[in-house]
Amino acid sequence: MSVLLMESTLLRKNLMALTGLFLCFFLVIHLLGNLQLLLPATRASESFNSYSALLSGNIFIKVVSYILYFSLIAHAVDALVITIKNKKTAGKYAYDKRGSASKWYSRNMGILGSLLLIFLVIHFKDFWYVYKFQSVPVDSNGNKDLYAVVIYAFASWWYVLLYVLSMFALGYHLLHGFKSAVRTLGVYHPKYAAFVNSFGIIYSYAITFGFAIIPIYVHLTHFGL
């Protein structure tokens, strides 16, 4: 029974690592697309709406999107199960020295993940759901004007603040998650440890600040202070 339990736990951790790395890859693609919002308004509108239309109409992208949805759900469920198990296990020890050996964000991945899940629900509701299921005006090229939807959302300073804070939560989540995923999959060789650590830090900072700067820029250039 214990062997089956260990195998189940290992399988869950491997699934979480794989889905996590896939989401890391997706974040890069998503960021590259969103950086078009930093272009001058006219170019940004045309480019971003064309990009959105391409993503919604391409069969290959649709297949990838289903993999993305599965990865998000599987990653969240596995994280919840692991967090609950860790909480139960922690109570069995009289003294816990993890605080002196790990970063605070490593010990609070469950909290960071929960914050990100709340953000994702809001994010999907305000952008994905609106684009897919609500009436959105079209631009001069006949594409749904998702750019206008984004501009409207970032008009509110509190929404911009929520977005930026969520990106910092994502950054801390990535700082631990990337290295942890590589270790879980057994490819964290001591010879390359320094490179993996450095790459993980650079990647996490790039994703965090790359996404965070977009709503700030849009808000300031369209609505000022």
C-alpha positions as CSV (number, residue, x, y, z in Angstrom):
1,M,0.0,0.0,0.0
2,S,2.8,2.4,0.9
3,V,4.6,1.6,-2.4
4,L,1.4,2.5,-4.3
5,L,1.1,5.7,-2.3
6,M,4.7,6.6,-3.1
7,E,4.2,5.9,-6.8
8,S,1.0,8.0,-6.8
9,T,2.8,10.9,-5.0
10,L,5.7,10.7,-7.5
11,L,3.4,10.6,-10.5
12,R,1.5,13.7,-9.1
13,K,4.7,15.6,-8.6
14,N,6.0,14.7,-12.1
15,L,2.6,15.8,-13.6
16,M,2.8,19.1,-11.7
17,A,6.4,19.6,-12.9
18,L,5.5,18.9,-16.5
19,T,2.4,21.1,-16.5
20,G,4.4,23.8,-14.7
21,L,7.2,23.9,-17.3
22,F,4.6,23.9,-20.1
23,L,3.0,27.0,-18.4
24,C,6.4,28.6,-18.2
25,F,6.8,28.1,-22.0
26,F,3.3,29.5,-22.6
27,L,4.1,32.6,-20.5
28,V,6.9,33.5,-22.9
29,I,4.6,33.2,-25.9
30,H,1.9,35.1,-24.1
31,L,4.3,37.9,-23.1
32,L,5.6,38.3,-26.6
33,G,2.1,38.7,-27.9
34,N,1.1,41.2,-25.2
35,L,4.3,43.3,-25.7
36,Q,2.5,44.6,-28.9
37,L,0.5,46.7,-26.5
38,L,3.6,48.9,-26.0
39,L,3.5,50.0,-29.6
40,P,2.0,53.4,-30.6
41,A,-1.8,53.2,-30.2
42,T,-2.7,52.8,-33.9
43,R,-0.1,50.1,-34.6
44,A,-0.8,48.4,-31.3
45,S,-4.5,48.1,-32.1
46,E,-4.1,46.7,-35.5
47,S,-1.2,44.3,-34.5
48,F,-2.8,43.1,-31.3
49,N,-6.2,42.4,-32.8
50,S,-4.7,40.6,-35.8
51,Y,-2.6,38.5,-33.4
52,S,-5.8,37.7,-31.3
53,A,-7.7,36.7,-34.4
54,L,-4.9,34.4,-35.5
55,L,-4.9,32.7,-32.1
56,S,-8.6,32.2,-32.1
57,G,-8.9,30.9,-35.7
58,N,-5.8,28.6,-35.9
59,I,-6.6,24.9,-35.3
60,F,-3.1,24.2,-34.0
61,I,-3.5,27.0,-31.5
62,K,-6.8,25.7,-30.5
63,V,-5.3,22.3,-29.7
64,V,-2.5,24.0,-27.7
65,S,-5.1,26.0,-25.8
66,Y,-6.9,22.8,-24.7
67,I,-3.5,21.6,-23.4
68,L,-3.1,24.9,-21.7
69,Y,-6.5,24.6,-20.0
70,F,-5.7,21.1,-18.9
71,S,-2.3,22.2,-17.6
72,L,-3.8,25.0,-15.6
73,I,-6.4,22.8,-14.0
74,A,-4.0,19.9,-13.3
75,H,-1.4,22.2,-11.9
76,A,-3.8,23.9,-9.6
77,V,-5.4,20.6,-8.4
78,D,-2.0,18.9,-7.8
79,A,-0.7,22.0,-6.0
80,L,-3.8,21.9,-3.7
81,V,-3.4,18.2,-2.9
82,I,0.4,18.6,-2.2
83,T,-0.2,21.7,0.0
84,I,-2.9,19.8,2.1
85,K,-0.6,16.8,2.5
86,N,2.3,19.0,3.5
87,K,0.2,20.8,6.1
88,K,-0.9,17.5,7.6
89,T,2.7,16.2,7.7
90,A,4.1,19.4,9.2
91,G,2.0,18.9,12.3
92,K,3.8,15.6,13.1
93,Y,7.1,17.2,13.8
94,A,8.1,18.9,17.0
95,Y,10.5,21.4,15.4
96,D,10.6,22.7,11.9
97,K,13.9,24.2,10.6
98,R,12.7,24.8,7.1
99,G,12.6,28.6,7.7
100,S,16.4,28.8,8.1
101,A,17.1,26.7,4.9
102,S,14.6,28.0,2.4
103,K,13.1,31.3,1.1
104,W,9.8,32.4,2.4
105,Y,8.2,32.1,-1.1
106,S,9.4,28.5,-1.2
107,R,7.4,27.8,1.9
108,N,4.3,29.7,0.8
109,M,3.8,28.3,-2.7
110,G,0.3,27.3,-1.8
111,I,-0.6,30.9,-0.9
112,L,1.0,32.4,-3.9
113,G,-0.7,29.8,-6.1
114,S,-4.1,30.5,-4.6
115,L,-3.6,34.3,-5.3
116,L,-2.7,33.5,-8.9
117,L,-5.7,31.2,-9.3
118,I,-8.0,34.1,-8.1
119,F,-6.2,36.4,-10.6
120,L,-6.6,33.9,-13.4
121,V,-10.4,33.6,-12.8
122,I,-10.7,37.4,-13.0
123,H,-8.3,37.6,-16.0
124,F,-10.2,34.9,-18.0
125,K,-13.6,36.5,-17.1
126,D,-12.5,40.0,-18.3
127,F,-10.6,39.0,-21.5
128,W,-11.0,35.4,-22.6
129,Y,-14.7,35.2,-21.8
130,V,-15.5,38.6,-23.2
131,Y,-13.7,37.8,-26.4
132,K,-15.2,34.4,-26.9
133,F,-18.8,34.8,-25.7
134,Q,-19.8,38.5,-25.6
135,S,-20.4,41.0,-28.3
136,V,-17.1,42.8,-29.1
137,P,-16.9,45.6,-31.7
138,V,-14.6,45.0,-34.7
139,D,-11.8,47.2,-35.9
140,S,-11.2,48.6,-39.4
141,N,-9.8,45.2,-40.5
142,G,-12.8,43.3,-39.4
143,N,-11.1,41.7,-36.4
144,K,-12.6,41.7,-32.9
145,D,-11.3,44.8,-31.1
146,L,-9.7,43.1,-28.1
147,Y,-7.3,46.0,-27.9
148,A,-10.3,48.3,-26.9
149,V,-11.3,45.7,-24.2
150,V,-7.8,45.8,-22.8
151,I,-7.6,49.6,-22.8
152,Y,-11.0,49.8,-21.0
153,A,-9.8,47.3,-18.3
154,F,-6.6,49.2,-17.7
155,A,-8.4,52.5,-17.3
156,S,-9.0,51.6,-13.6
157,W,-5.9,52.2,-11.4
158,W,-7.1,49.5,-9.0
159,Y,-7.2,47.0,-11.8
160,V,-3.7,48.0,-12.8
161,L,-2.5,47.6,-9.2
162,L,-4.2,44.2,-9.0
163,Y,-2.5,43.1,-12.2
164,V,0.9,44.3,-11.1
165,L,0.7,42.7,-7.7
166,S,-0.4,39.4,-9.2
167,M,2.6,39.5,-11.5
168,F,4.9,39.8,-8.6
169,A,3.1,36.9,-7.0
170,L,3.7,35.0,-10.2
171,G,7.4,36.0,-10.2
172,Y,7.9,34.6,-6.7
173,H,6.0,31.5,-7.7
174,L,8.3,31.0,-10.7
175,L,11.5,31.6,-8.6
176,H,10.8,28.4,-6.7
177,G,8.7,26.5,-9.2
178,F,11.1,26.5,-12.2
179,K,14.0,25.0,-10.2
180,S,11.7,22.7,-8.3
181,A,10.2,21.3,-11.6
182,V,13.6,20.7,-13.1
183,R,14.7,18.8,-9.9
184,T,11.5,16.8,-9.8
185,L,12.0,15.6,-13.4
186,G,15.6,14.5,-12.5
187,V,17.5,16.8,-14.8
188,Y,19.0,19.0,-12.2
189,H,22.6,17.8,-12.5
190,P,25.2,19.5,-10.1
191,K,27.3,20.4,-13.1
192,Y,24.5,22.6,-14.4
193,A,23.0,23.7,-11.1
194,A,24.5,27.3,-11.3
195,F,23.2,27.7,-14.9
196,V,19.7,26.4,-14.0
197,N,19.6,28.8,-11.0
198,S,20.7,31.8,-13.0
199,F,18.3,31.0,-15.9
200,G,15.4,30.6,-13.5
201,I,16.1,33.9,-11.8
202,I,16.5,35.8,-15.1
203,Y,13.4,34.1,-16.5
204,S,11.3,34.9,-13.4
205,Y,12.4,38.6,-13.4
206,A,11.8,38.9,-17.2
207,I,8.3,37.5,-17.0
208,T,7.4,39.5,-13.9
209,F,8.5,42.9,-15.1
210,G,7.6,42.2,-18.7
211,F,3.9,41.6,-17.8
212,A,3.8,44.2,-15.1
213,I,5.0,47.1,-17.2
214,I,2.2,46.6,-19.8
215,P,-0.8,47.8,-17.7
216,I,1.2,50.6,-16.2
217,Y,2.3,51.8,-19.6
218,V,-1.2,51.5,-21.1
219,H,-2.8,53.4,-18.1
220,L,-0.3,56.2,-18.1
221,T,-0.2,56.8,-21.9
222,H,-4.0,56.6,-22.3
223,F,-5.3,58.1,-19.0
224,G,-2.3,59.9,-17.4
225,L,-1.9,60.1,-13.7
